[in-house]
């Protein structure tokens, strides 16, 4: 059934998102690079793990104190949150087919481009197949990390064994992805785990240089589990000196005191809010569930939940 659904979705020339404009597969896929090259600023993205979270990403708006109106520029297909929403550990257990099915759900209700969290990418031959599948359905790019062995979430840091793949092997994987893509716009981005694994800035910079020169990476993502952004800022300062640097991705999950303005000023091209929507949902749902148990009814949670009429009209028919 999944294959039939996939074929039907992939064959569609364009879709109309619920409550949003029409967007074609090609338009969506091309828009990330286009926005990066013409927008003149850092792009911000937010994770999605369901159709409902994609609706939030599509419609979220805010006005900052300086009067600037802002929204999200792209969505992040997070492996962590797509695993968690299914009650699975974040160890690359959820299949690519299952994750692609979620992408279709998101794309039905959201016009924004997507960067896909590819975890390790698997073997080079598997990664090549993944790139072709993602590109075909309209995803704009994929990020894969340079670790090996059973996946351990990066925010565990050195509390778990974090083993880096040899540079030559990771470059081979990046090259396999680049050779598999059909258009030049799709982005294969290399995620540096050297700081996570405790190898320090020098190793991170060496790997970044190799992934650009030998792997053909279209972007570099630098990751850190530190609460302060100091090591990220230090890396960014050195990376800015690269003569051949490519777009830089930052994910301020742990060092969340860093502002977009500060990150952009240091050279970030993409900022990803990688897991906050799911982290917001779980405590809210647990609180409501336990409150109803305690009070033998649901009246006490009325001021914490959406009205039923709004739920019924949230999704347009």
C-alpha positions in Angstrom: 0.0 0.0 0.0 2.9 2.4 0.8 4.4 1.8 -2.6 1.1 2.7 -4.3 0.8 5.8 -2.2 4.4 6.8 -2.9 3.9 6.4 -6.6 0.8 8.4 -6.7 2.4 11.2 -4.7 5.6 11.3 -6.7 3.7 11.3 -10.0 1.7 14.4 -9.0 2.9 17.5 -10.8 1.7 19.8 -8.1 -0.3 19.8 -4.9 -2.5 22.4 -3.1 -1.8 22.5 0.6 -4.8 22.8 2.8 -5.3 26.5 3.3 -2.2 27.4 1.4 -1.2 28.1 -2.2 -0.4 25.6 -4.9 3.3 24.5 -5.1 4.9 22.1 -7.5 7.4 19.4 -6.6 10.1 21.2 -8.6 9.3 24.6 -7.2 9.5 23.3 -3.6 12.8 21.5 -4.2 14.5 24.5 -6.0 13.2 27.1 -3.5 15.8 26.4 -0.7 18.8 27.2 -2.8 17.0 30.1 -4.5 16.0 31.7 -1.2 19.6 31.2 0.2 21.2 32.8 -2.9 18.8 35.7 -3.3 17.5 36.4 0.2 20.6 38.0 1.6 20.2 36.5 5.1 20.3 33.4 7.2 17.4 31.0 6.7 15.6 29.6 9.8 13.9 26.2 9.9 11.8 24.2 12.4 11.3 20.5 12.8 8.2 18.7 11.7 7.1 15.1 12.7 3.5 15.1 11.5 1.0 16.8 9.3 -0.2 18.9 12.2 3.3 20.1 13.1 3.8 21.0 9.4 0.6 23.1 9.6 2.2 25.0 12.5 5.4 25.5 10.6 3.5 26.8 7.6 1.4 29.4 9.5 3.5 30.5 12.4 4.2 34.2 12.3 5.6 36.7 14.7 6.4 40.5 14.9 9.7 41.2 16.7 10.2 44.3 18.9 11.9 46.1 16.0 8.8 45.6 13.9 10.2 42.9 11.7 7.7 40.3 10.6 9.2 36.8 10.6 8.3 33.2 9.7 10.1 29.9 9.1 11.8 29.5 5.8 12.0 25.7 5.7 11.1 22.6 7.6 13.5 20.0 9.1 12.6 16.3 8.7 14.0 15.3 12.1 15.0 11.7 12.7 14.7 12.2 16.5 11.2 13.5 16.5 9.9 11.2 13.7 11.2 8.3 15.8 9.8 9.7 19.1 6.3 10.3 17.8 6.2 6.6 16.9 7.4 5.5 20.3 10.8 4.4 18.9 14.3 5.1 20.1 16.5 7.4 18.0 18.8 4.7 16.6 17.9 4.8 12.9 15.1 2.2 13.6 12.4 3.9 11.6 12.7 3.0 8.0 13.2 5.4 5.2 9.9 4.4 3.6 8.1 5.2 6.9 9.8 8.6 7.1 9.1 9.4 3.4 5.4 8.7 4.2 5.6 11.4 6.9 7.2 13.8 4.4 4.2 13.3 2.1 1.9 14.2 5.0 3.9 17.3 5.7 4.0 18.4 2.0 0.2 18.0 1.7 -0.2 20.9 4.2 3.0 22.9 4.0 4.5 24.8 1.0 8.0 25.2 2.6 11.1 23.4 1.4 12.5 20.6 3.6 16.0 19.6 4.7 16.0 15.9 5.7 17.9 14.5 8.6 19.6 11.5 7.1 21.4 10.3 10.3 24.5 8.4 9.1 23.1 7.8 5.6 23.9 4.1 5.8 26.3 2.5 3.3 27.2 4.7 0.2 25.0 2.5 -2.0 22.0 3.0 0.4 22.7 6.7 0.7 22.7 7.1 -3.1 19.2 5.5 -3.2 17.9 7.7 -0.4 19.1 10.9 -2.3 17.3 9.8 -5.4 14.1 9.1 -3.5 14.3 12.4 -1.6 15.0 14.5 -4.7 12.2 12.8 -6.6 9.5 13.8 -4.0 10.7 17.4 -3.7 13.1 17.5 -0.7 15.7 20.2 -1.1 18.6 18.6 0.8 19.9 16.0 3.2 22.3 16.2 6.2 24.3 13.1 7.2 26.6 12.8 10.1 30.2 11.5 10.1 29.7 8.9 12.9 29.8 5.1 12.6 28.2 2.2 14.6 24.9 2.2 16.3 23.5 5.7 16.3 23.7 7.6 19.6 22.0 10.9 19.7 24.6 13.7 19.6 23.2 15.4 22.7 24.4 12.5 24.8 27.9 13.7 24.0 30.7 11.6 25.5 28.3 9.9 27.9 27.8 7.5 25.0 30.4 6.1 22.6 30.5 8.4 19.6 32.9 7.0 17.0 33.8 9.0 13.9 33.9 7.4 10.5 37.3 7.7 8.8 37.5 10.8 6.6 38.0 8.9 3.4 35.0 6.7 4.0 32.7 9.6 4.8 33.9 11.4 1.7 33.1 8.3 -0.4 29.6 8.4 1.1 29.2 12.1 0.3 30.4 11.5 -3.3 27.9 8.7 -3.7 25.1 11.0 -2.8 26.3 13.8 -5.1 26.7 11.4 -8.0 23.1 10.0 -7.4 21.3 13.3 -7.7 19.8 14.4 -11.0 19.7 18.1 -10.6 22.4 20.5 -9.3 20.1 22.2 -6.8 19.8 19.3 -4.3 22.1 19.8 -1.3 24.2 17.1 0.4 25.4 18.6 3.7 28.0 17.0 5.9 27.4 17.1 9.7 30.5 17.4 11.9 30.4 15.3 15.1 34.0 16.0 16.1 33.0 18.4 18.9 30.3 16.0 20.1 32.8 13.1 20.3 35.4 15.2 22.2 38.0 15.5 19.4 38.1 19.3 19.4 38.0 22.2 17.0 41.2 21.2 15.0 39.7 17.9 14.0 36.4 19.5 13.2 38.1 22.0 10.9 40.2 19.3 9.2 37.1 17.2 8.5 35.2 20.2 7.2 38.0 21.0 4.8 38.1 17.4 3.6 34.4 17.1 3.2 34.3 20.2 1.0 37.4 19.4 -1.1 37.2 15.6 -1.4 33.6 14.9 -0.6 32.0 17.7 -2.6 29.7 18.7 0.3 27.3 21.5 -0.5 27.2 22.6 3.1 28.7 21.9 6.5 26.7 21.5 9.8 28.6 22.0 13.0 27.1 20.5 16.2 27.7 21.0 19.9 26.1 19.8 23.1 27.6 22.6 25.2 25.2 25.0 27.0 27.2 28.0 25.9 28.0 28.8 22.3 31.7 29.5 22.9 33.0 26.5 21.0 30.6 27.0 18.2 31.6 30.6 17.9 35.3 29.7 17.9 34.7 27.1 15.1 32.8 29.6 13.1 35.5 32.2 13.4 38.1 29.7 12.0 35.7 28.4 9.3 35.1 31.9 8.0 38.7 31.9 6.9 38.2 29.0 4.6 38.8 30.1 1.0 36.4 27.5 -0.3 33.7 27.6 2.4 30.2 26.4 1.7 27.0 27.3 3.6 27.2 26.6 7.3 24.3 25.1 9.3 23.9 25.6 13.1 21.5 23.8 15.4 21.2 25.8 18.7 19.4 23.1 20.8 21.7 23.1 23.8 23.4 26.5 23.3 20.0 28.1 23.0 21.1 31.5 24.4 22.6 32.3 21.0 20.4 34.5 19.0 19.8 34.3 15.2 21.4 37.7 14.9 24.6 36.5 16.6 24.8 33.3 14.6 24.2 35.1 11.3 26.8 37.7 12.1 29.4 34.8 12.5 28.6 33.3 9.2 25.7 30.9 9.6 23.5 30.3 6.5 20.9 28.0 8.1 19.6 27.9 11.7 17.5 24.8 12.6 15.2 24.6 15.6 15.5 20.8 15.6 13.1 19.3 18.2 11.2 22.0 20.1 7.7 21.3 18.8 7.7 17.7 19.9 9.3 18.6 23.2 6.5 21.1 23.8 3.8 18.7 23.0 4.7 15.8 25.3 4.6 17.6 28.7 1.4 19.4 27.7 -0.3 16.1 26.8 1.0 14.3 30.0 -0.2 17.2 32.2 -3.7 17.0 30.7 -3.9 13.2 31.0 -2.8 13.2 34.6 -5.1 16.1 35.5 -8.2 14.3 34.2 -7.2 11.2 36.2 -6.9 13.2 39.3 -10.2 15.0 39.0 -12.4 12.3 37.4 -13.4 14.6 34.6 -11.9 17.0 32.0 -13.4 20.3 33.1 -10.1 21.3 34.9 -8.2 21.2 31.6 -10.5 23.4 29.6 -8.2 26.4 29.9 -5.2 24.4 28.7 -6.6 22.9 25.5 -8.0 24.0 22.2 -11.8 24.3 21.9 -13.4 21.4 20.1 -15.0 23.6 17.5 -11.6 25.0 16.6 -10.3 21.5 16.3 -13.1 20.6 13.9 -12.3 23.6 11.7 -8.5 23.5 12.0 -8.2 21.2 9.0 -10.0 22.6 5.9 -12.3 20.2 4.1 
